[in-house]
Amino acid sequence: MTGPDRAVRVAVLGCGVVGTEVVRLLTSQSADLAARVGAPLELVGVAVRDLTTPRDAVVDPALLTIDAQGLVDRADVVVEVMGGIEPARTLLLRAIAGRAAVVTANKALLGLDGPTLYTAADAAGVDLYFEAAVAGAIPLVRPVRESLAGDRVTRVLGIVNGTTNYVLDQMASTGLELAQAVKQAQALGYAEADPTADVEGFDAAAKAAILASLAFHTRVSVDDVHREGINGVSAQDVEAAAETGYVIKLLAIAERLPEVDGAAGGVVVRVHPSLVPQAHPLAGVRGAFNAVFVEAEAAGELMFYGRGAGGRPTASAVLGDVVTVARHRVQGGKGPIESRYADLPLHGIGEATTRYQIRLRVADRPGVLAQVARVFAAHDVSIEVVRQSPTAAGGGATDLLVVTHVARDAALSATVSELSGLDVVDAVLSVLRVEGA
């Protein structure tokens, strides 16, 4: 406990876009922050890799240091916005061992090895806060971890990656192909020079793991998350979705399976492109915004919406955590520890229940539809809608669009596999799951 007679010493690790904004808020709002905390916040240093890199004028060069370990040892609160796994993990564990509170925006580290940090923080009796690691400025982690602590969360579903949402939105509104939309996102600063983490779903999977761990009181790592990115989505897929009343979104979905004969049903966590009905609120989430639905037994359905990325929004979430943990240092006490009492079994996507929309190019002759229908029936998958349309390919072929009723994902996957082997099927053009309907 620091007490109101002494400043709370804050160290910042990293001085990129987010780190610079954190420094800006700490310095420009120092009086307000001191009033909220009950003691001044003293920025004791900012750790960087290279002292010669040009910086925003808001960052006092006298605060910069390449001695991150020495800086950590002088702090009461360590703010980590450097990203990556190492040296971030080593520095945060050092901070915790030194009884400093930790605030991090590092979803990759938490998604991969959060339990190591949780265990260390619990043992040391210090705070570990990470609101900015999921959905930027949107207050989501704290409501799930604290506000819903007396409820039973059953499902978390949403858009947690602003880059892919912007890309898919541009594909839908302008007809761009994926590569063109990604280049546009890069030009605007929404996507990194290497967009792999976003486009292939790694970023969203890390966030899904964090949310699932909190929502279901069960340790979930990024390796437990089924991941599919948007790299296989074409302009034709987006156009076909619009024609059938849907929008394509990259969704993170964590759900609790129903109990069977008194035994816990377990948890399935997945990230993949999904068809969302145009009337659903998620379909209207445009640009780089994020939106997440949390479904709980008593509270019902809650929606969290806002800017999911960017320096200022993320820094806002970081500073909210800094104020909270600093207040604990001044007044005593600490925030909630990791809750993993449920320890629910983790299942693969095959156990999830969902709907599919499948586009097939088939031979245009009598009896083909019956053969296709028999494959669905053989895997106990019920067909809801079938639409046939001519194809520009010609050559005696036609396109079928099949929408299924809800079934186990494993059964749907087996159905698609068998369809692709039928002589009458020229090609499986696309396979997308339908959510929110």
Backbone hydrogen bonds, N-H to C=O, Kabsch-Sander energy under -0.5 kcal/mol:
donor,donor_aa,acceptor,acceptor_aa,energy
2,T,329,R,-3.1
3,G,329,R,-0.7
6,R,3,G,-1.3
8,V,40,P,-3.0
9,R,7,A,-0.6
10,V,42,E,-3.3
11,A,77,V,-2.6
12,V,45,G,-2.2
13,L,79,V,-3.4
14,G,12,V,-0.7
14,G,47,A,-2.2
20,T,16,G,-2.5
21,E,17,V,-1.5
22,V,18,V,-2.3
23,V,19,G,-2.3
24,R,20,T,-2.3
25,L,21,E,-2.4
26,L,22,V,-2.5
27,T,23,V,-2.1
28,S,24,R,-2.9
29,Q,25,L,-1.9
30,S,27,T,-0.8
33,L,29,Q,-2.8
34,A,30,S,-2.3
35,A,31,A,-1.9
36,R,32,D,-1.9
37,V,33,L,-2.4
38,G,34,A,-2.8
39,A,34,A,-0.7
42,E,8,V,-2.6
42,E,40,P,-0.6
43,L,41,L,-0.7
44,V,10,V,-2.4
44,V,42,E,-0.9
45,G,10,V,-0.8
46,V,63,L,-2.6
47,A,12,V,-2.7
48,V,65,T,-2.6
53,T,50,D,-1.0
59,V,56,D,-2.0
60,D,58,V,-0.8
63,L,60,D,-2.4
64,L,61,P,-1.1
65,T,46,V,-2.0
68,A,66,I,-1.4
71,L,67,D,-2.0
72,V,68,A,-2.5
73,D,69,Q,-1.9
74,R,70,G,-0.5
74,R,71,L,-1.3
75,A,72,V,-1.5
76,D,9,R,-2.4
77,V,9,R,-2.2
78,V,101,A,-2.9
79,V,11,A,-3.3
79,V,77,V,-0.5
80,E,78,V,-0.6
80,E,103,V,-3.0
81,V,13,L,-2.7
81,V,79,V,-0.7
89,R,85,I,-2.9
91,L,87,P,-2.6
92,L,88,A,-2.6
93,L,89,R,-2.5
94,R,90,T,-1.9
95,A,91,L,-2.3
96,I,92,L,-2.5
97,A,93,L,-2.4
98,G,94,R,-1.6
99,R,96,I,-1.9
100,A,95,A,-2.7
101,A,76,D,-2.7
102,V,127,D,-2.5
103,V,78,V,-2.7
104,T,129,Y,-2.2
105,A,80,E,-1.8
107,K,105,A,-1.4
110,L,106,N,-2.1
111,G,107,K,-2.8
112,L,108,A,-1.8
113,D,109,L,-3.3
114,G,110,L,-1.7
116,T,113,D,-0.8
117,L,113,D,-1.0
118,Y,114,G,-2.9
119,T,115,P,-2.7
120,A,116,T,-1.9
121,A,117,L,-2.7
122,D,118,Y,-2.6
123,A,119,T,-2.3
124,A,120,A,-2.1
125,G,121,A,-1.2
126,V,121,A,-2.0
129,Y,102,V,-2.6
133,A,130,F,-1.6
134,V,131,E,-1.2
137,A,307,R,-1.5
138,I,135,A,-2.4
138,I,307,R,-0.5
140,L,138,I,-1.4
144,V,140,L,-2.0
145,R,141,V,-2.9
146,E,142,R,-3.3
147,S,142,R,-1.2
148,L,143,P,-2.3
149,A,146,E,-1.6
151,D,148,L,-1.8
153,V,151,D,-0.6
153,V,215,A,-0.5
154,T,295,E,-3.0
155,R,295,E,-1.7
156,V,254,A,-2.9
157,L,293,F,-2.6
158,G,252,A,-1.9
159,I,291,A,-3.0
160,V,158,G,-0.6
165,N,161,N,-1.6
166,Y,162,G,-2.3
167,V,163,T,-2.4
168,L,164,T,-2.7
169,D,165,N,-2.2
170,Q,166,Y,-2.4
171,M,167,V,-2.2
172,A,168,L,-2.0
173,S,169,D,-2.3
174,T,170,Q,-2.4
175,G,170,Q,-0.5
175,G,171,M,-1.2
176,L,170,Q,-0.8
181,A,177,E,-2.3
182,V,178,L,-2.4
183,K,179,A,-2.0
184,Q,180,Q,-1.9
185,A,181,A,-2.1
186,Q,182,V,-2.4
187,A,183,K,-2.2
188,L,184,Q,-1.5
189,G,186,Q,-1.1
190,Y,185,A,-2.3
191,A,185,A,-1.3
198,D,195,P,-0.7
199,V,195,P,-2.9
200,E,196,T,-2.5
201,G,198,D,-1.4
202,F,196,T,-0.5
203,D,197,A,-2.8
205,A,201,G,-2.2
206,A,202,F,-2.1
207,K,203,D,-1.8
208,A,204,A,-2.4
209,A,205,A,-2.1
210,I,206,A,-1.8
211,L,207,K,-2.5
212,A,208,A,-2.6
213,S,209,A,-2.2
214,L,210,I,-1.9
215,A,211,L,-3.0
216,F,212,A,-2.4
217,H,213,S,-0.6
218,T,213,S,-1.0
222,V,111,G,-2.5
224,D,221,S,-1.9
225,V,222,V,-1.3
226,H,224,D,-0.5
226,H,269,V,-2.4
228,E,271,V,-2.1
230,I,199,V,-2.6
231,N,199,V,-0.7
233,V,230,I,-2.2
238,V,234,S,-1.9
239,E,235,A,-2.3
240,A,236,Q,-2.7
241,A,237,D,-2.2
242,A,238,V,-2.0
243,E,239,E,-1.9
244,T,240,A,-1.1
244,T,241,A,-0.6
245,G,242,A,-1.3
246,Y,241,A,-3.1
247,V,276,V,-2.3
249,K,247,V,-0.5
249,K,274,S,-2.5
251,L,249,K,-0.8
251,L,272,H,-2.2
252,A,158,G,-2.8
253,I,251,L,-0.5
253,I,270,R,-3.2
254,A,156,V,-2.9
255,E,268,V,-2.5
256,R,154,T,-2.8
257,L,255,E,-0.6
257,L,266,G,-2.6
260,V,263,A,-1.9
263,A,260,V,-2.0
265,G,257,L,-0.6
267,V,345,P,-2.4
268,V,255,E,-2.2
269,V,347,H,-0.5
270,R,253,I,-2.9
271,V,226,H,-2.9
272,H,251,L,-1.8
274,S,249,K,-2.9
275,L,433,R,-3.3
276,V,247,V,-3.0
276,V,274,S,-0.6
278,Q,245,G,-2.3
280,H,277,P,-2.1
283,A,280,H,-1.4
284,G,280,H,-0.6
284,G,281,P,-1.0
285,V,282,L,-1.4
286,R,284,G,-0.8
289,F,286,R,-1.7
290,N,306,G,-2.8
291,A,159,I,-1.5
292,V,304,F,-2.6
293,F,157,L,-3.8
294,V,302,L,-2.7
295,E,155,R,-3.3
296,A,294,V,-0.5
296,A,300,G,-2.5
297,E,152,R,-2.3
300,G,296,A,-1.7
302,L,294,V,-2.8
302,L,300,G,-0.5
304,F,292,V,-2.7
306,G,290,N,-2.1
308,G,288,A,-0.9
314,T,310,G,-2.0
315,A,311,G,-2.5
316,S,312,R,-2.1
317,A,313,P,-1.6
318,V,314,T,-2.2
319,L,315,A,-2.8
320,G,316,S,-1.8
321,D,317,A,-1.7
322,V,318,V,-2.4
323,V,319,L,-2.6
324,T,320,G,-1.7
325,V,321,D,-2.8
326,A,322,V,-2.6
327,R,323,V,-2.2
328,H,324,T,-1.7
329,R,325,V,-1.7
330,V,326,A,-1.8
331,Q,327,R,-3.1
332,G,328,H,-2.1
340,R,338,E,-0.7
342,A,217,H,-0.9
343,D,217,H,-1.6
347,H,267,V,-3.0
351,E,348,G,-1.7
352,A,349,I,-1.7
354,T,407,A,-2.5
355,R,434,V,-1.0
357,Q,432,L,-2.9
358,I,402,V,-3.0
359,R,430,S,-2.4
360,L,358,I,-0.5
360,L,400,L,-3.0
361,R,427,A,-2.9
362,V,360,L,-0.6
362,V,398,T,-3.0
363,A,424,V,-2.4
364,D,396,G,-3.4
365,R,363,A,-1.4
368,V,365,R,-1.4
371,Q,367,G,-1.7
372,V,368,V,-2.4
373,A,369,L,-2.6
374,R,370,A,-2.0
375,V,371,Q,-1.3
376,F,372,V,-1.5
377,A,373,A,-2.4
378,A,374,R,-2.2
379,H,375,V,-1.0
379,H,376,F,-0.8
380,D,377,A,-1.7
381,V,376,F,-2.5
382,S,380,D,-0.5
384,E,403,V,-2.9
385,V,403,V,-1.9
387,R,401,L,-2.4
389,S,399,D,-2.4
391,T,397,A,-0.6
394,G,391,T,-1.2
397,A,394,G,-0.7
398,T,362,V,-2.6
399,D,389,S,-2.7
400,L,360,L,-3.1
401,L,387,R,-2.7
402,V,358,I,-2.9
402,V,400,L,-0.5
403,V,385,V,-2.6
404,T,356,Y,-2.4
405,H,382,S,-3.0
407,A,354,T,-2.4
409,D,352,A,-3.2
410,A,350,G,-1.9
412,L,408,R,-2.1
413,S,409,D,-2.8
414,A,410,A,-2.1
415,T,411,A,-2.0
416,V,412,L,-2.2
417,S,413,S,-2.2
418,E,414,A,-2.2
419,L,415,T,-2.5
420,S,416,V,-2.1
421,G,418,E,-1.1
422,L,419,L,-1.6
425,V,422,L,-1.1
426,D,361,R,-2.3
426,D,424,V,-0.7
427,A,361,R,-1.7
429,L,359,R,-1.9
429,L,427,A,-0.9
430,S,359,R,-1.3
432,L,357,Q,-2.2
433,R,273,P,-0.8
434,V,355,R,-2.7
435,E,275,L,-2.5
435,E,433,R,-0.5
